[in-house]
């Protein structure tokens, strides 16, 4: 069960975000429907809309930037080129995460000049600052019980995160602060960002490159994947083959076989990518899927969102341009977000009108009802 939840995230001077922009997940409305997408007072499922260049992809990179210095999991360094906002006046990008853990609040703040160049870190639990480090001055402190014998200075040329150092080296005693800290580090270690088929990249969750065919075959879910495709009108007789020591998906046509990824359509290959991560998502903490349905028919997109909504105890957010997903039968007005003009707002927060389940959100969106938060 996911005990810790991300309830608010802010970033500024990172990529396209010159000014501070905030994703607020701790202000759900009191709707009587789709209540299963709210947990511990936080929104756990959401869809983000915005025109091209509005910041949907950069928001995912910003939220998952924390993976780069707090874990040893997979990252995509090329996506962090032009790290600082080119029009910004500040010399660092600044990030703030606010988590809730069984009534306790953890706040993690840091500044960077690049993907692996920390300038400072601050971590507070229930209002008490427990870890702080200034990398320019090479000084700071740690007050978590069990960190007393750790070195208080980081002398390496490219110092690792002080928070990561504490997690890896301290023998923390069992108390409330340390429990929150451990849950926070576990949450970050299980964060996942992945992109649609055109990039095929991912960040977080594990170390190393992901092999879709091998992942599906080794999970023992080959027949389940075949059924998943059939449910979406795609019929293949799938078999696993080992070619040059690598497991690969093949389609059997009786007397002949062909590599699945060489004959499948773009949309079908995209479905395979989704399924590869879908069977692992119950182990994740936070998932951000950028342009998840870029190659999907609108009915398939709806089915995918339904599948994601069924995953319990995981915060999952997707980006799309597909307005057919704007329905109270899938989510609720406080779970649909718009990003633009360096702001993020939900449908619920952008109108004084009381939104009920019977309202046609797509029609209202196209009419401009949610244009500004």
C-alpha positions in Angstrom: 0.0 0.0 0.0 1.2 3.5 -0.9 1.4 5.4 2.5 3.1 8.5 1.1 1.6 10.7 -1.6 2.9 13.7 -3.6 0.4 16.5 -2.8 2.2 19.5 -4.4 5.1 20.2 -6.7 6.6 23.5 -7.8 9.5 24.4 -10.1 11.0 27.6 -11.6 13.7 28.5 -14.0 13.8 25.0 -15.4 13.6 24.6 -19.2 10.4 26.4 -20.4 9.3 27.4 -16.9 10.8 30.8 -16.3 8.5 31.7 -13.3 7.3 29.4 -10.6 4.7 26.9 -11.7 2.8 24.6 -9.3 0.9 21.3 -9.7 -1.5 21.2 -6.8 -2.8 17.7 -6.0 -4.0 18.4 -2.4 -7.1 20.4 -3.2 -9.7 17.9 -4.4 -13.4 19.0 -4.6 -16.2 17.3 -2.7 -17.6 15.3 -5.6 -19.8 12.4 -5.0 -18.6 10.4 -7.9 -15.2 8.8 -8.9 -14.1 9.0 -5.3 -11.7 6.2 -5.8 -9.2 8.6 -7.5 -8.7 10.4 -4.2 -6.5 9.0 -1.5 -5.2 10.6 1.7 -6.7 13.9 0.5 -4.7 13.8 -2.7 -5.6 13.3 -6.3 -4.1 10.0 -7.6 -5.2 10.0 -11.2 -5.2 12.9 -13.7 -4.9 14.0 -17.3 -3.1 17.1 -18.5 -4.0 19.1 -21.5 -2.2 22.0 -23.2 -1.2 23.2 -26.7 2.1 22.2 -28.2 4.9 23.9 -26.3 2.8 24.6 -23.2 5.1 22.5 -21.0 3.4 19.1 -20.7 6.6 17.1 -21.4 8.8 19.5 -19.4 6.5 19.1 -16.4 7.1 15.4 -16.4 10.9 15.9 -16.7 10.7 18.5 -13.8 8.7 16.2 -11.5 11.1 13.3 -12.2 14.2 15.4 -12.0 14.4 14.1 -8.4 15.2 10.6 -9.8 18.5 11.9 -11.3 20.3 12.6 -8.0 18.4 10.6 -5.4 18.5 7.2 -7.1 20.7 5.1 -9.4 17.8 4.3 -11.7 17.6 5.0 -15.4 17.7 8.6 -16.6 17.7 10.3 -19.9 20.6 12.9 -19.8 19.8 14.1 -23.4 16.3 15.3 -22.2 17.9 17.7 -19.7 19.9 19.7 -22.3 19.2 23.4 -21.9 18.5 22.7 -18.2 18.0 26.3 -17.1 15.4 28.6 -18.6 17.1 30.6 -21.4 15.2 33.8 -20.6 15.4 33.5 -16.8 17.3 35.9 -14.6 18.2 33.2 -11.9 21.3 31.2 -12.1 19.7 28.0 -10.8 16.6 25.9 -11.2 14.6 25.4 -8.0 12.3 22.5 -7.1 9.9 21.9 -4.2 8.0 18.7 -3.4 5.4 18.4 -0.7 4.5 14.9 0.4 2.0 13.6 3.0 2.6 10.5 5.1 -0.1 9.4 7.5 -0.8 13.0 8.6 2.9 14.0 8.6 4.3 16.4 5.9 7.6 16.1 4.2 9.0 19.0 2.2 12.0 18.5 -0.1 13.6 21.5 -1.8 16.7 21.8 -3.9 18.4 24.0 -6.5 20.5 22.8 -9.5 22.5 24.3 -12.3 22.3 21.1 -14.3 21.0 17.6 -14.2 23.8 16.5 -11.7 24.9 19.8 -10.3 23.2 20.4 -6.9 23.6 23.9 -5.4 21.6 23.2 -2.2 19.2 20.7 -0.6 16.7 21.1 2.3 14.5 18.4 3.7 11.9 19.0 6.5 9.6 16.6 8.3 6.5 18.0 10.1 8.0 21.5 9.9 11.4 20.6 11.3 14.4 20.9 9.0 16.3 17.6 9.3 18.8 17.7 6.4 20.3 20.8 4.9 23.3 21.3 2.7 24.9 24.2 0.7 27.2 22.8 -1.9 28.8 26.1 -2.7 29.9 26.6 0.9 30.3 22.8 1.4 28.5 22.9 4.7 25.3 21.7 6.3 23.7 19.6 8.9 21.8 16.4 9.5 19.7 15.8 12.6 18.0 12.5 11.9 18.6 10.1 14.7 21.3 7.7 13.5 23.3 10.2 11.4 25.5 11.5 14.2 28.7 9.7 13.0 28.3 10.7 9.3 30.8 13.2 7.8 29.3 16.6 7.6 31.2 17.8 4.6 31.1 16.5 1.0 34.7 16.8 -0.3 34.3 15.1 -3.8 34.5 17.3 -6.9 30.9 16.3 -7.9 29.3 15.6 -4.5 26.4 13.2 -4.3 23.2 14.4 -2.8 23.4 14.7 1.0 19.9 13.1 1.2 21.0 10.2 -0.9 24.2 9.9 1.2 22.2 9.7 4.4 19.9 7.1 3.0 22.8 4.9 1.8 25.1 5.2 4.8 23.2 6.0 8.0 21.8 3.4 10.3 18.6 5.2 11.2 16.8 4.4 14.4 13.1 3.5 14.4 11.1 6.7 15.0 8.5 8.7 13.2 10.8 11.1 11.4 13.0 8.3 10.1 10.0 6.3 9.0 8.7 9.3 6.9 12.2 9.7 5.5 12.4 6.1 4.5 9.0 6.1 2.9 10.0 9.3 0.9 13.2 7.6 -0.4 11.2 4.5 -1.3 8.6 6.6 -3.1 11.3 8.4 -5.2 12.9 5.0 -6.1 9.7 3.8 -7.6 8.8 6.9 -9.6 8.5 6.3 -13.4 8.3 8.6 -16.4 7.9 7.2 -19.9 7.2 8.5 -23.3 5.2 7.4 -26.3 6.7 5.3 -29.0 8.5 8.0 -30.9 11.1 8.3 -28.1 10.8 4.9 -26.4 12.7 6.3 -23.4 12.0 6.1 -19.7 13.3 7.4 -16.4 13.2 5.9 -12.9 11.8 2.7 -11.5 14.9 0.6 -12.3 18.4 0.7 -13.6 19.3 -0.2 -17.2 17.5 -0.2 -20.5 14.1 -1.8 -20.8 13.6 -4.5 -23.4 9.9 -4.8 -24.2 9.9 -8.3 -25.6 12.1 -9.7 -22.8 10.1 -8.0 -20.1 6.8 -9.5 -21.4 8.2 -13.0 -21.9 10.0 -13.2 -18.6 7.0 -11.9 -16.7 5.1 -15.0 -17.9 2.5 -12.7 -19.4 2.8 -13.6 -23.1 -0.7 -15.1 -23.4 -2.1 -12.3 -21.3 -0.5 -9.8 -23.7 -2.0 -11.6 -26.7 -5.4 -11.4 -25.0 -4.8 -7.7 -24.3 -4.2 -7.2 -28.0 -7.3 -9.2 -29.0 -9.5 -7.1 -26.7 -8.4 -4.2 -28.8 -9.1 -5.9 -32.1 -5.5 -7.0 -32.9 -5.0 -10.7 -33.5 -1.6 -12.4 -33.4 -0.5 -15.9 -32.4 2.5 -14.8 -30.2 5.4 -16.9 -29.3 8.7 -16.2 -27.5 12.0 -17.0 -29.2 15.6 -16.7 -28.1 17.7 -15.1 -30.8 21.4 -14.6 -30.2 20.9 -14.9 -26.5 18.0 -12.3 -26.4 14.4 -13.1 -25.9 12.1 -11.7 -28.6 8.4 -11.7 -29.5 7.5 -13.4 -32.7 4.2 -13.9 -34.5 3.4 -17.4 -35.7 1.6 -17.8 -39.0 1.6 -21.6 -39.3 4.6 -22.3 -41.5 6.2 -18.9 -41.0 7.2 -16.6 -38.2 8.0 -12.9 -38.1 9.4 -10.6 -35.5 6.5 -8.8 -33.8 8.1 -5.4 -33.9 8.9 -5.6 -37.6 5.3 -6.3 -38.7 3.2 -4.6 -36.1 1.7 -1.2 -36.8 2.9 1.9 -35.0 -0.1 1.8 -32.8 0.3 -1.8 -32.0 4.0 -1.3 -31.1 2.9 1.6 -28.9 0.4 -0.8 -27.1 3.3 -3.2 -26.5 5.3 -0.4 -24.9 2.3 0.5 -22.7 1.7 -3.1 -21.7 5.3 -3.6 -20.8 5.0 -0.9 -18.2 1.4 -1.6 -17.3 2.3 -5.0 -15.8 4.9 -3.3 -13.6 2.9 -0.3 -12.6 1.4 -1.8 -9.4 4.9 -1.7 -8.0 5.4 2.0 -8.8 4.6 5.0 -6.7 4.2 7.8 -9.2 3.8 7.4 -13.0 3.9 10.2 -15.6 3.1 9.1 -19.2 3.7 11.7 -21.8 1.4 11.7 -24.9 0.2 8.2 -23.9 -2.3 7.8 -26.7 -0.4 9.5 -29.6 -1.1 6.5 -31.9 -4.4 5.3 -30.4 -7.9 5.3 -31.7 -10.1 7.3 -29.3 -11.9 4.2 -28.0 -8.6 2.5 -27.2 -7.5 5.7 -25.3 -10.6 5.4 -23.2 -10.0 1.7 -22.4 -6.4 2.5 -21.4 -7.5 5.3 -19.0 -9.9 2.8 -17.4 -7.1 0.3 -16.9 -4.9 3.0 -15.3 -7.7 4.0 -13.0 -8.0 0.5 -11.7 -4.4 0.5 -10.4 -4.6 1.1 -6.7 -2.2 3.0 -4.5 -0.3 4.6 -7.5 -0.4 8.2 -8.6 -0.7 8.2 -12.4 -0.8 11.2 -14.7 -1.0 11.3 -18.4 -0.8 14.0 -21.1 -2.8 14.1 -24.2 -4.6 16.2 -26.8 -7.6 13.9 -26.9 -10.7 15.7 -25.8 -12.8 12.6 -26.0 -11.3 11.6 -22.6 -13.0 14.6 -21.0 -15.8 12.7 -19.3 -17.1 12.4 -15.7 -17.5 8.7 -16.5 -13.7 8.4 -16.5 -12.4 11.0 -14.0 -13.8 14.2 -12.4 -13.4 17.9 -13.0 -10.6 18.3 -10.4 -8.6 15.5 -12.1 -8.5 17.2 -15.6 -5.7 19.8 -15.7 -4.8 22.5 -18.2 -1.2 23.8 -18.5 -0.4 27.1 -20.2 1.0 30.6 -19.6 3.2 29.1 -16.9 0.2 28.0 -14.8 -1.6 24.7 -14.2 -5.2 24.6 -13.2 -8.0 22.0 -13.0 -11.4 22.3 -14.7 -13.0 22.5 -11.3 -10.8 25.5 -10.3 -11.4 27.4 -13.6 -15.1 28.1 -13.4 -17.6 29.4 -10.8 -20.2 27.0 -12.2 -20.9 24.0 -10.1 -19.8 21.0 -12.2 -22.0 17.9 -11.9 -21.6 14.4 -13.2 -24.1 15.1 -16.0 -22.2 18.0 -17.4 -20.5 17.5 -20.8 -16.9 18.5 -20.0 -15.7 18.2 -23.6 -18.3 20.5 -24.9 -17.6 23.0 -22.1 -13.8 22.8 -22.8 -14.3 23.5 -26.5 -16.5 26.5 -25.6 -13.7 27.9 -23.6 -15.2 27.3 -20.1 -11.8 26.1 -18.7 -9.4 28.5 -20.5 -8.0 30.1 -17.4 -7.6 29.1 -13.8 
